[in-house]
Amino acid sequence: MKAESIPGEVHVNALPPGGELVYIREFIDRSRADRIFSTLLREPFWRSRTINMFGRKVMQPRKIAFQGDSGVSYAYSGDVHHAEPWHEALVALRTEIEREAGCEFNCALLNLYRDGRDSMGWHSDDEAELGSCPTIASISLGAVRRFVLRSKEDKTTKLEIRPAHGSLMIMRGDTQHHWQHALPRTALDVQPRINLTFRRIVRPPNRAVRRTP
């Protein structure tokens, strides 16, 4: 099946069986989104990390930061990450997103895509510490990039979104059990993009972590 595109300002899309994606195009007004983006882009907390892929270590094709409540840890990409304190720009945003999503979040994984060469491979946010049916809320800032979901059962069934600057996307229900998502590389000359993914850790991570692209 050819990938579909989500139009409009607010859209709720069923991801069978039992998953759901909510997309709100203008969750943050442009001036505020500009301020948050420029502030975070200048911060020194961004890190380049190596990840385990097929038994070897490679450089992750993006920069990351992990922030959250005191004592929160998250295991992915072959390592356990310990949360740094919340940036002040994320504190109020977190409350607003919790109100919209109808659940509480205790951490956020921040991704910085510097240009079109930076990317995120196919994966699901299905680590055990996120619980059985996690809700993942994602704020997009900066350049517009392709965000693609595909069914695990039928990889030709895809959904493509181009999240706008200041938009909010919420994945919930059984989405992580039955769907993968990715942010592909592009040959286009694109400016930086920041993605803030709010999530809730419900149990301590296991050191025996698996590979994530």
GIMO-V772547 format. One record per pair of residues at least 4 apart in sequence whose C-alpha atoms are under 6 Angstrom apart, sorted by the first residue. I is the first residue (numbers start at 0). GAP is how many residues later the second one is. Records with the same first field share a line. If there is no record, write none. Layout:
I = GAP ; GAP
//
This chain:
0 = 155 ; 156
2 = 155 ; 156 ; 157
3 = 155 ; 156
4 = 155 ; 156
5 = 155
8 = 15 ; 16
9 = 13 ; 14
10 = 11 ; 12
11 = 9 ; 10
12 = 7 ; 8
13 = 6
14 = 4 ; 5
17 = 155 ; 156
18 = 154 ; 155 ; 156
19 = 151 ; 152
20 = 149 ; 150
21 = 147 ; 148
22 = 145 ; 146
23 = 143 ; 144
24 = 142
25 = 140 ; 141
26 = 139 ; 140 ; 141
27 = 5 ; 138
32 = 4 ; 133
36 = 4 ; 104
45 = 17 ; 18 ; 19
46 = 16 ; 17
47 = 15
48 = 10 ; 11
49 = 7 ; 8 ; 9 ; 10
50 = 6 ; 7 ; 26
51 = 4 ; 5 ; 26
60 = 57 ; 58
61 = 50 ; 51 ; 56
62 = 48 ; 49
63 = 46 ; 47
64 = 45
65 = 17 ; 42 ; 43
66 = 16 ; 17 ; 18 ; 19 ; 40 ; 41
67 = 15 ; 17 ; 18 ; 38 ; 39
68 = 37
71 = 11
72 = 8 ; 9 ; 10
73 = 6 ; 7 ; 131
74 = 4 ; 5 ; 130
76 = 134 ; 135
77 = 131 ; 132 ; 133
89 = 4
96 = 4
97 = 4 ; 5 ; 6
104 = 94 ; 95
105 = 94
106 = 91 ; 92
107 = 89 ; 90 ; 91
108 = 88
109 = 85 ; 86
110 = 83 ; 84
111 = 81 ; 82
112 = 5 ; 79 ; 80
113 = 78
114 = 75 ; 76 ; 77
115 = 69 ; 70 ; 74
116 = 68
118 = 64 ; 65 ; 66
119 = 62 ; 63
120 = 61 ; 92
121 = 58 ; 59 ; 60
122 = 57 ; 58
123 = 52 ; 56
124 = 51
125 = 50
128 = 72 ; 73 ; 74 ; 76
129 = 4 ; 71 ; 72
132 = 40 ; 41
134 = 36 ; 37
135 = 34 ; 35 ; 62 ; 63
136 = 32 ; 33 ; 60 ; 61
137 = 30 ; 31 ; 58 ; 59
138 = 28 ; 29 ; 56 ; 57
139 = 25 ; 26 ; 27 ; 55
140 = 24 ; 25 ; 52 ; 53
141 = 23 ; 51
142 = 48 ; 49 ; 50
143 = 20
144 = 17
145 = 16 ; 37
146 = 13 ; 14 ; 15 ; 35 ; 36
147 = 11 ; 12 ; 33 ; 34
148 = 9 ; 10 ; 31 ; 32
149 = 5 ; 7 ; 8 ; 29 ; 30
150 = 4 ; 6 ; 27 ; 28
151 = 26 ; 27
174 = 4
//
